Amino acid sequence: NTTDIATNKTNIATNATAINTVATNTNSYLGGGANVANGTAPTFTVQGTSANSVGDAFAAVDSSFNTVNSSLTNITNNINNGTLGPVRRTNGDNLALIASDGTAASPGNSQKLTNLAAGTLSSTST
């Protein structure tokens, strides 16, 4: 029946247009050069490394955040325990002002403190 053939051709054309629209929108939403109709995966660059799926890209971002968080935790711990920063714990409760090229074991040249408020000297001060 020619009417059925014409209707089917119209339906096929309508469906093809709808599929193309979905593919185009999906490409746009994914970004990264994705082309669903051609089977081209997106490519995202995270910290210099390529990821070919949204999941892989998020995993790379998560890994990067974890690395940054770990580094910040280490810095905070090192400052708190006196092994990092301009004032470092040298022995027990002893602190030293460290030169820029010094370490706690070898503090370097003597340092000068400036911009200090006046203190109180009394029989109970130490």
N, C-alpha and C positions, 0 to 999 in steps of 0.2 A: 504494500500500500504506500503510495507516494506521500500521503499526508503524514503517516507514521515516520517515514524516512526524513521528511522535512523537519518534523518535531524533534526527532532524535539528533539531527544535525544542529538544530538550535540549542538543544540541551547540552550537547557536547561543547559547543562554542561557549555557552554560558559557564559551564563547569570549568573549562580551560581558563577562562578569564578569572574566575574566582580562585582557582589554584594559583595562577600567576600572581594575583593580588596577595594571597597568603604568603607566597614565596618572597615577593618583594618586601612585604611588611616584616617578615621574619629576618630577611637580610638586614633591613634597617635596624631592627631591634637588637640583633646580635652584634652588628658592626664588625670591625676587624676584617673587612673584605669578604665576609661570608656570602656565598651564593648557593642557596638551598637547591634551586633547580638544577644547577650544574654539579652539585655534590662537592662544592668547595667549602672547607671548614674555615672558620674565622682564625685569624692569628692575632694574639694579643701579646704585647711585650711587657713583662713585669720584671723590673730589676735586671734588664738586659737579657732576659731569657724568654724565648717564644713559648706561648701556650696556645693550643689549638682547640680549646673548648672553654666555655665560661667556667665550668667546674675547675679545670686546671688553672685558669687565671686566678680564681678566688683562692685556690690552694696555695699558689705562689705568693699572693698578697698575704695570706694568713701566715705562711712561713716567714715572710719578711717581717711582719709585725711581731712574731714570736722572737725573732732574732734581735730586733730593736728593743723589745721589752726585756729580754735577757741582758742585753748590754747595759740598759739603764739600771736594772737591778744590780748588776755587778759594780757599776760606777757608784751607785748609792751606798752599797755595802762597803766598798773600799773607802769612800769618804767617811762613813760612820765608824769604821774600825781604824781610821787614821793612816791608811796606806796610800791615800791619794789626796791631792790638794796641796795648797801652800803650807798648811800646818799638818804635820804628820806625827804619829805616835812613834817615838824612837825606842822606848823601853818602859814597859809598865805604864805608869801615868805621866811619863815625861813626853813633852811635846816640843817640836822644833819647827821653826819657820824655815822652809826648804828653799834653796836657790832654784832657779828655773832648770838648771841642769843637774840638780842634786837628787839624792834619795834619802830615805829615812836612815839608812846605815851610814851614808856620807852626805850630809846636808848641803855641802858646798860653802860658798863664801857667806860671811855674816850678812844678815839682812837688817833693814831699818824699817821700823814701824812708824807711820805718820798718821795724822788726822785722828789722834786718840783723845778721848775726853779725859779730863783730870780725874785722878783716882783719889781715894781716901787712904791715908797712912795712919794707922792706929795700932794700939797694942794687940788687937785681935786680927789685924790684916796679915796676910801671908804673901 
